[in-house]
């Protein structure tokens, strides 16, 4: 079973790498059944749904949310419209993580690749988020921890970027330098001038929307 689950993930990743189209959970678990030489339609009613839900609960339980992030997002939500853009093949998982962390109510938009059909760095998922937030690309700051998909994707539609790089990894080859590089999400306070001291980015960002992922 574990081998089939791993193979279904690898196949989904192979397909996603072609053009960044999402492979939804039902498709991925359908491949899992084929790896086991089973026909999901021949099994008990609701088997596929039960398997996906079990997987969702396991992933949601493993998610960690630093306590100081909640306070930061609460502060930011008083001045900015916040959105999440997430690569998840089953949107209830992403939404459950946000709800469990107690921050879902702070967000104006939650855009998940499962619903859009495209994954970061595809332009459409970023543009969908901008449309739901009601802002232009030049008004937004995108914060993400993957230079290859978050920074590249947001830059591709004209958004400014902050790369969350806690380990201080080197910027991957071929990726343009982000506007900001931070080790912790809390550094957004200084970038946006919320710490009372201001920063080199505060004046530019004071009237803009922040998107966080």
Backbone as CSV, one residue per row, in Angstrom:
resi,resn,N_x,N_y,N_z,CA_x,CA_y,CA_z,C_x,C_y,C_z
1,UNK,0.832,-1.201,0.000,0.000,0.000,0.000,0.871,1.258,0.000
2,UNK,1.904,1.254,0.847,2.790,2.415,0.898,3.478,2.620,-0.443
3,UNK,3.934,1.548,-1.048,4.588,1.650,-2.348,3.657,2.216,-3.408
4,UNK,2.399,1.789,-3.386,1.418,2.299,-4.345,1.127,3.776,-4.096
5,UNK,1.046,4.169,-2.834,0.823,5.580,-2.499,1.984,6.439,-2.991
6,UNK,3.197,5.962,-2.768,4.375,6.700,-3.212,4.420,6.790,-4.729
7,UNK,4.099,5.705,-5.397,4.120,5.709,-6.861,3.043,6.642,-7.419
8,UNK,1.880,6.697,-6.769,0.826,7.595,-7.244,1.267,9.049,-7.105
9,UNK,1.995,9.364,-6.043,2.519,10.720,-5.862,3.556,11.039,-6.930
10,UNK,4.447,10.088,-7.204,5.477,10.309,-8.220,4.861,10.534,-9.595
11,UNK,3.835,9.767,-9.919,3.178,9.923,-11.213,2.492,11.278,-11.296
12,UNK,1.852,11.695,-10.211,1.209,13.010,-10.206,2.247,14.114,-10.385
13,UNK,3.379,14.002,-9.711,4.441,15.006,-9.838,5.004,15.029,-11.264
14,UNK,5.122,13.864,-11.885,5.607,13.808,-13.262,4.663,14.566,-14.185
15,UNK,3.363,14.343,-14.018,2.380,15.015,-14.870,2.330,16.511,-14.597
16,UNK,2.432,16.888,-13.341,2.402,18.305,-12.996,3.579,19.063,-13.569
17,UNK,4.729,18.408,-13.633,5.937,19.071,-14.120,5.857,19.400,-15.610
18,UNK,4.963,18.740,-16.334,4.861,18.970,-17.773,4.368,20.378,-18.071
19,UNK,3.252,20.784,-17.438,2.677,22.101,-17.741,2.042,22.768,-16.532
20,UNK,2.287,22.210,-15.335,1.780,22.759,-14.067,0.272,22.590,-13.894
21,UNK,-0.346,21.711,-14.664,-1.748,21.395,-14.414,-1.837,20.552,-13.140
22,UNK,-2.873,20.815,-12.355,-3.047,20.041,-11.127,-3.572,18.643,-11.444
23,UNK,-3.122,17.689,-10.678,-3.662,16.338,-10.701,-4.420,16.185,-9.391
24,UNK,-5.728,16.186,-9.458,-6.551,16.183,-8.251,-6.414,14.874,-7.486
25,UNK,-6.784,14.930,-6.216,-6.616,13.766,-5.344,-7.333,12.539,-5.882
26,UNK,-8.527,12.723,-6.433,-9.265,11.563,-6.943,-8.507,10.882,-8.083
27,UNK,-7.862,11.674,-8.943,-7.057,11.095,-10.017,-5.859,10.356,-9.452
28,UNK,-5.210,10.996,-8.473,-4.002,10.388,-7.898,-4.332,9.082,-7.194
29,UNK,-5.422,9.057,-6.452,-5.770,7.819,-5.753,-6.323,6.769,-6.710
30,UNK,-6.875,7.226,-7.835,-7.252,6.269,-8.866,-6.031,5.526,-9.382
31,UNK,-4.913,6.260,-9.533,-3.661,5.618,-9.964,-3.159,4.665,-8.883
32,UNK,-3.354,5.034,-7.627,-2.959,4.136,-6.532,-3.662,2.783,-6.659
33,UNK,-4.972,2.822,-6.934,-5.718,1.566,-7.097,-5.175,0.754,-8.268
34,UNK,-4.847,1.453,-9.362,-4.310,0.733,-10.522,-2.972,0.087,-10.194
35,UNK,-2.154,0.761,-9.371,-0.883,0.181,-8.945,-1.090,-1.109,-8.155
36,UNK,-2.212,-1.198,-7.480,-2.546,-2.391,-6.696,-3.363,-3.402,-7.500
37,UNK,-3.549,-3.100,-8.805,-4.352,-3.965,-9.676,-5.783,-4.116,-9.165
38,UNK,-6.335,-3.011,-8.668,-7.700,-3.000,-8.152,-8.551,-2.022,-8.942
39,UNK,-9.823,-2.300,-8.987,-10.785,-1.415,-9.626,-11.568,-0.704,-8.535
40,UNK,-11.361,0.626,-8.370,-12.061,1.330,-7.283,-13.571,1.252,-7.410
41,UNK,-14.074,1.135,-8.648,-15.517,1.054,-8.856,-16.096,-0.257,-8.340
42,UNK,-15.248,-1.275,-8.200,-15.726,-2.581,-7.748,-15.704,-2.711,-6.226
43,UNK,-15.138,-1.701,-5.560,-15.039,-1.758,-4.107,-16.298,-1.249,-3.433
44,UNK,-16.297,-1.207,-2.109,-17.451,-0.707,-1.355,-17.763,0.742,-1.718
45,UNK,-19.006,1.124,-1.661,-19.406,2.500,-1.947,-18.712,3.450,-0.978
46,UNK,-18.183,4.526,-1.520,-17.530,5.520,-0.675,-16.094,5.212,-0.323
47,UNK,-15.529,4.137,-0.878,-14.160,3.755,-0.540,-13.163,4.843,-0.917
48,UNK,-13.286,5.385,-2.140,-12.361,6.419,-2.581,-12.453,7.648,-1.679
49,UNK,-13.656,8.085,-1.389,-13.843,9.259,-0.538,-13.255,9.028,0.853
50,UNK,-13.445,7.836,1.384,-12.924,7.528,2.717,-11.400,7.545,2.729
51,UNK,-10.798,7.033,1.665,-9.343,7.004,1.571,-8.781,8.424,1.487
52,UNK,-9.399,9.254,0.643,-8.945,10.640,0.499,-9.118,11.408,1.805
53,UNK,-10.225,11.185,2.491,-10.474,11.889,3.757,-9.486,11.449,4.834
54,UNK,-9.151,10.179,4.864,-8.158,9.693,5.820,-6.805,10.344,5.556
55,UNK,-6.457,10.447,4.293,-5.203,11.088,3.897,-5.225,12.563,4.304
56,UNK,-6.376,13.223,4.087,-6.506,14.642,4.441,-6.276,14.860,5.932
57,UNK,-6.893,14.022,6.740,-6.749,14.179,8.185,-5.301,13.987,8.628
58,UNK,-4.617,13.035,8.004,-3.220,12.787,8.362,-2.324,13.969,8.033
59,UNK,-2.518,14.544,6.845,-1.697,15.698,6.459,-2.018,16.907,7.327
60,UNK,-3.296,17.158,7.573,-3.687,18.308,8.392,-3.123,18.186,9.803
61,UNK,-3.101,16.978,10.338,-2.585,16.776,11.688,-1.078,17.003,11.762
62,UNK,-0.382,16.808,10.642,1.074,16.961,10.633,1.518,18.402,10.422
63,UNK,0.580,19.267,10.032,0.939,20.665,9.765,1.274,21.389,11.060
64,UNK,2.299,22.236,11.002,2.702,23.027,12.159,2.504,24.506,11.848
65,UNK,1.982,25.238,12.802,1.724,26.657,12.618,2.367,27.425,13.770
66,UNK,3.469,28.145,13.512,4.129,28.897,14.590,3.171,29.895,15.229
67,UNK,3.078,29.927,16.554,2.110,30.798,17.235,2.231,32.273,16.871
68,UNK,3.457,32.763,16.666,3.601,34.195,16.387,3.081,34.582,15.004
69,UNK,2.865,33.598,14.144,2.312,33.913,12.827,0.866,34.383,12.932
70,UNK,0.110,33.817,13.855,-1.292,34.210,14.009,-1.398,35.679,14.404
71,UNK,-0.553,36.113,15.345,-0.566,37.513,15.772,-0.159,38.431,14.632
72,UNK,0.830,38.008,13.859,1.278,38.816,12.718,0.157,38.971,11.700
73,UNK,-0.499,37.871,11.336,-1.558,37.933,10.341,-2.739,38.763,10.840
74,UNK,-3.016,38.677,12.131,-4.095,39.500,12.692,-3.764,40.986,12.548
75,UNK,-2.511,41.349,12.816,-2.090,42.749,12.661,-2.164,43.184,11.195
76,UNK,-1.679,42.326,10.314,-1.670,42.671,8.892,-3.086,42.814,8.346
77,UNK,-4.000,41.980,8.828,-5.370,42.000,8.298,-6.096,43.301,8.603
78,UNK,-5.606,44.057,9.557,-6.228,45.344,9.880,-5.867,46.416,8.856
79,UNK,-4.796,46.162,8.079,-4.341,47.162,7.118,-4.342,46.665,5.682
80,UNK,-4.328,45.356,5.509,-4.205,44.784,4.169,-5.240,43.685,3.947
81,UNK,-5.521,43.420,2.692,-6.280,42.230,2.326,-5.288,41.080,2.155
82,UNK,-5.521,40.010,2.850,-4.606,38.870,2.833,-5.190,37.725,2.025
83,UNK,-4.323,37.020,1.336,-4.754,35.853,0.588,-3.727,34.743,0.671
84,UNK,-4.178,33.530,0.480,-3.298,32.367,0.416,-3.426,31.755,-0.970
85,UNK,-2.294,31.445,-1.574,-2.255,30.720,-2.847,-1.495,29.426,-2.570
86,UNK,-2.162,28.308,-2.716,-1.594,27.047,-2.255,-1.676,25.954,-3.311
87,UNK,-0.596,25.193,-3.423,-0.588,23.985,-4.248,-1.048,22.814,-3.387
88,UNK,-2.305,22.441,-3.524,-2.856,21.278,-2.823,-3.798,20.566,-3.772
89,UNK,-3.668,19.251,-3.861,-4.529,18.507,-4.791,-5.903,18.196,-4.196
90,UNK,-6.134,18.641,-2.963,-7.433,18.444,-2.318,-7.685,19.663,-1.443
91,UNK,-8.494,20.574,-1.934,-8.651,21.873,-1.271,-9.143,21.775,0.174
92,UNK,-9.985,20.785,0.547,-10.373,20.701,1.961,-9.188,20.558,2.908
93,UNK,-8.072,19.977,2.437,-6.895,19.858,3.293,-6.328,21.225,3.614
94,UNK,-6.134,22.041,2.578,-5.584,23.378,2.790,-6.492,24.202,3.687
95,UNK,-7.783,24.139,3.435,-8.723,24.944,4.228,-8.793,24.453,5.677
96,UNK,-8.692,23.161,5.890,-8.715,22.633,7.253,-7.491,23.086,8.044
97,UNK,-6.345,23.163,7.388,-5.123,23.632,8.058,-5.288,25.089,8.493
98,UNK,-5.836,25.919,7.606,-6.044,27.331,7.934,-7.069,27.489,9.054
99,UNK,-8.125,26.711,8.986,-9.152,26.781,10.031,-8.607,26.281,11.365
100,UNK,-7.822,25.213,11.326,-7.248,24.675,12.551,-6.287,25.646,13.214
101,UNK,-5.626,26.453,12.395,-4.693,27.452,12.925,-5.413,28.699,13.411
102,UNK,-6.704,28.790,13.114,-7.478,29.936,13.561,-7.272,31.197,12.748
103,UNK,-6.803,31.067,11.510,-6.528,32.257,10.705,-7.407,32.362,9.460
104,UNK,-8.271,31.401,9.235,-9.096,31.424,8.021,-9.924,32.698,7.932
105,UNK,-10.414,33.181,9.056,-11.242,34.375,9.057,-10.489,35.659,8.765
106,UNK,-9.165,35.602,8.751,-8.349,36.786,8.463,-8.082,36.945,6.966
107,UNK,-8.490,35.964,6.187,-8.126,35.926,4.774,-9.284,36.363,3.879
108,UNK,-8.970,37.234,2.943,-9.958,37.665,1.962,-10.121,36.622,0.866
109,UNK,-9.040,35.943,0.517,-9.077,34.966,-0.576,-8.202,33.769,-0.240
110,UNK,-8.718,32.580,-0.526,-7.939,31.342,-0.429,-8.053,30.661,-1.787
111,UNK,-6.951,30.591,-2.497,-6.937,30.040,-3.850,-6.100,28.762,-3.834
112,UNK,-6.736,27.631,-4.119,-6.080,26.328,-4.055,-6.026,25.731,-5.456
113,UNK,-4.912,25.134,-5.788,-4.704,24.615,-7.148,-5.746,23.578,-7.536
114,UNK,-6.246,22.816,-6.566,-7.280,21.819,-6.840,-8.522,22.459,-7.450
115,UNK,-8.857,23.666,-6.994,-10.054,24.351,-7.478,-9.799,25.071,-8.794
116,UNK,-8.593,25.607,-8.958,-8.257,26.383,-10.147,-7.878,25.477,-11.320
117,UNK,-7.270,24.332,-10.992,-6.831,23.415,-12.040,-5.387,23.610,-12.449
118,UNK,-4.733,24.618,-11.894,-3.335,24.918,-12.216,-2.558,25.148,-10.932
119,UNK,-1.298,24.769,-10.943,-0.430,24.919,-9.783,0.557,26.069,-9.986
120,UNK,1.030,26.637,-8.885,2.159,27.552,-8.986,3.316,26.802,-9.630
121,UNK,4.065,27.396,-10.531,4.151,28.819,-10.872,3.283,29.250,-12.053
122,UNK,2.260,28.492,-12.437,1.409,28.885,-13.568,0.780,30.258,-13.296
123,UNK,0.803,31.157,-14.266,0.284,32.517,-14.042,-1.172,32.560,-13.604
124,UNK,-2.005,31.625,-14.085,-3.441,31.716,-13.839,-3.783,31.668,-12.355
125,UNK,-3.042,30.913,-11.555,-3.401,30.806,-10.139,-3.096,32.112,-9.409
126,UNK,-2.041,32.802,-9.817,-1.720,34.105,-9.223,-2.737,35.160,-9.661
127,UNK,-3.109,35.130,-10.930,-4.079,36.105,-11.426,-5.456,35.875,-10.814
128,UNK,-5.785,34.617,-10.552,-7.043,34.326,-9.884,-7.065,34.950,-8.488
129,UNK,-5.953,34.836,-7.787,-5.862,35.423,-6.452,-5.988,36.939,-6.509
130,UNK,-5.299,37.562,-7.455,-5.374,39.017,-7.583,-6.804,39.464,-7.873
131,UNK,-7.483,38.729,-8.742,-8.862,39.080,-9.082,-9.776,38.960,-7.864
132,UNK,-9.601,37.912,-7.079,-10.446,37.736,-5.896,-10.161,38.789,-4.830
133,UNK,-8.926,39.264,-4.790,-8.565,40.311,-3.839,-8.933,41.697,-4.348
134,UNK,-9.160,41.784,-5.656,-9.521,43.069,-6.240,-8.379,44.042,-6.344
135,UNK,-7.185,43.552,-6.630,-6.003,44.417,-6.755,-5.221,44.048,-8.009
136,UNK,-4.369,44.972,-8.437,-3.475,44.697,-9.541,-2.181,44.079,-9.042
137,UNK,-1.432,43.482,-9.949,-0.185,42.823,-9.571,0.789,43.793,-8.908
138,UNK,0.823,45.029,-9.389,1.743,46.009,-8.832,1.388,46.465,-7.435
139,UNK,0.206,46.104,-6.956,-0.229,46.484,-5.609,0.024,45.386,-4.587
140,UNK,0.553,44.260,-5.009,0.643,43.093,-4.122,2.080,42.697,-3.835
141,UNK,2.263,42.146,-2.657,3.531,41.537,-2.272,3.255,40.063,-2.018
142,UNK,3.944,39.184,-2.732,3.732,37.744,-2.567,4.850,37.184,-1.701
143,UNK,4.482,36.450,-0.665,5.438,35.853,0.259,5.376,34.343,0.102
144,UNK,6.493,33.719,-0.186,6.496,32.275,-0.361,7.839,31.670,-0.031
145,UNK,7.850,30.369,0.281,9.089,29.717,0.689,9.750,28.906,-0.417
146,UNK,9.190,28.929,-1.608,9.786,28.212,-2.743,10.185,29.219,-3.812
147,UNK,11.485,29.390,-3.981,11.943,30.339,-4.998,11.520,29.899,-6.389
148,UNK,11.536,28.576,-6.638,11.280,28.079,-7.989,9.819,28.171,-8.395
149,UNK,8.901,28.185,-7.439,7.491,28.280,-7.818,6.830,29.549,-7.290
150,UNK,7.166,29.966,-6.078,6.535,31.150,-5.495,7.132,32.434,-6.073
151,UNK,8.438,32.566,-5.963,9.099,33.776,-6.463,8.964,33.871,-7.978
152,UNK,9.276,32.788,-8.670,9.205,32.796,-10.135,7.784,33.068,-10.624
153,UNK,6.818,32.394,-10.033,5.439,32.562,-10.477,4.918,33.960,-10.237
154,UNK,5.169,34.509,-9.051,4.686,35.853,-8.735,5.389,36.906,-9.585
155,UNK,6.686,36.741,-9.779,7.410,37.678,-10.638,6.866,37.644,-12.062
156,UNK,6.444,36.473,-12.496,5.960,36.312,-13.861,4.707,37.095,-14.173
157,UNK,3.930,37.438,-13.131,2.719,38.240,-13.362,2.889,39.678,-12.889
158,UNK,4.123,40.040,-12.492,4.410,41.428,-12.136,4.263,41.774,-10.678
159,UNK,4.214,40.786,-9.804,4.104,41.047,-8.371,5.478,41.190,-7.743
160,UNK,5.562,41.996,-6.684,6.785,42.022,-5.895,6.805,40.794,-4.999
161,UNK,7.975,40.390,-4.573,8.108,39.116,-3.880,8.980,39.222,-2.639
162,UNK,8.644,38.395,-1.655,9.472,38.202,-0.467,9.695,36.701,-0.333
163,UNK,10.937,36.293,-0.378,11.275,34.871,-0.300,11.529,34.497,1.154
164,UNK,10.719,33.603,1.683,10.900,33.084,3.031,11.927,31.962,2.964
165,UNK,13.131,32.242,3.431,14.266,31.334,3.266,14.925,31.110,4.622
166,UNK,14.290,30.328,5.513,14.782,30.192,6.887,16.184,29.607,7.001
167,UNK,16.578,28.762,6.073,17.886,28.122,6.153,18.977,28.911,5.441
168,UNK,18.625,30.028,4.817,19.624,30.811,4.104,20.191,30.103,2.883
169,UNK,19.329,29.342,2.201,19.780,28.614,1.013,20.123,29.588,-0.115
170,UNK,21.060,29.198,-0.993,21.371,30.075,-2.127,20.200,30.132,-3.104
171,UNK,20.055,31.241,-3.780,18.994,31.385,-4.773,19.254,30.419,-5.925
172,UNK,18.262,29.622,-6.332,18.485,28.678,-7.436,18.906,29.390,-8.715
173,UNK,19.684,28.713,-9.510,20.143,29.277,-10.776,18.966,29.618,-11.666
174,UNK,19.048,30.774,-12.297,18.015,31.182,-13.234,16.842,31.903,-12.599
175,UNK,16.811,32.034,-11.269,15.725,32.727,-10.576,16.166,34.159,-10.279
176,UNK,15.372,35.119,-10.706,15.692,36.525,-10.446,15.573,36.802,-8.950
177,UNK,16.423,37.661,-8.452,16.421,37.963,-7.024,15.089,38.576,-6.604
178,UNK,14.526,38.097,-5.498,13.271,38.678,-5.014,13.499,40.077,-4.456
179,UNK,12.423,40.810,-4.245,12.541,42.139,-3.663,13.036,42.081,-2.225
180,UNK,12.632,41.036,-1.517,13.040,40.846,-0.128,13.354,39.376,0.105
181,UNK,14.285,39.124,1.018,14.568,37.769,1.469,14.518,37.780,2.985
182,UNK,13.703,36.891,3.561,13.505,36.886,5.004,13.749,35.486,5.562
183,UNK,14.099,35.442,6.842,14.311,34.160,7.509,13.056,33.703,8.253
184,UNK,12.205,34.662,8.627,10.993,34.354,9.382,9.897,35.298,8.921
185,UNK,8.656,34.810,8.959,7.533,35.618,8.506,7.400,36.906,9.320
186,UNK,7.866,36.871,10.561,7.795,38.049,11.405,8.553,39.247,10.858
187,UNK,9.505,39.008,9.968,10.266,40.115,9.384,9.409,41.000,8.485
188,UNK,8.212,40.534,8.145,7.309,41.381,7.360,6.930,42.638,8.128
189,UNK,6.972,42.595,9.451,6.649,43.784,10.236,7.561,44.943,9.860
190,UNK,8.852,44.658,9.732,9.799,45.705,9.382,9.632,46.140,7.930
191,UNK,9.437,45.166,7.048,9.285,45.488,5.629,8.089,46.395,5.395
192,UNK,7.016,46.148,6.140,5.780,46.906,5.959,5.645,48.063,6.937
193,UNK,6.691,48.278,7.752,6.663,49.408,8.666,5.748,49.226,9.847
194,UNK,5.451,47.993,10.234,4.548,47.748,11.355,5.277,47.669,12.691
195,UNK,6.617,47.784,12.660,7.374,47.697,13.905,7.692,49.066,14.490
196,UNK,7.170,50.113,13.839,7.394,51.458,14.342,8.685,52.086,13.899
197,UNK,9.555,51.284,13.251,10.853,51.817,12.836,10.887,52.114,11.344
198,UNK,9.986,51.453,10.584,10.020,51.613,9.135,11.145,50.800,8.543
199,UNK,11.241,50.793,7.227,12.302,50.066,6.537,12.410,50.583,5.129
200,UNK,13.328,50.024,4.402,13.507,50.467,3.030,12.291,50.130,2.176
201,UNK,11.475,49.153,2.630,10.298,48.788,1.847,9.003,49.356,2.379
202,UNK,9.048,49.989,3.550,7.800,50.402,4.180,7.074,51.463,3.380
203,UNK,7.796,52.431,2.879,7.136,53.515,2.153,6.458,52.992,0.903
204,UNK,7.083,52.058,0.234,6.504,51.511,-0.983,5.336,50.594,-0.682
205,UNK,5.359,49.939,0.462,4.363,48.905,0.731,3.182,49.388,1.559
206,UNK,3.216,50.621,2.026,2.243,51.038,3.025,0.801,50.970,2.546
207,UNK,0.550,51.085,1.249,-0.824,51.070,0.746,-1.125,49.809,-0.056
208,UNK,-0.296,48.800,0.050,-0.442,47.648,-0.824,-1.032,46.449,-0.113
209,UNK,-1.494,45.519,-0.930,-2.056,44.271,-0.438,-0.955,43.240,-0.302
210,UNK,-1.010,42.450,0.749,-0.042,41.376,0.963,-0.713,40.053,0.671
211,UNK,-0.054,39.199,-0.072,-0.513,37.825,-0.253,0.489,36.927,0.424
212,UNK,0.010,35.987,1.213,0.889,35.113,1.960,0.561,33.683,1.620
213,UNK,1.603,32.859,1.468,1.365,31.460,1.174,2.216,30.590,2.070
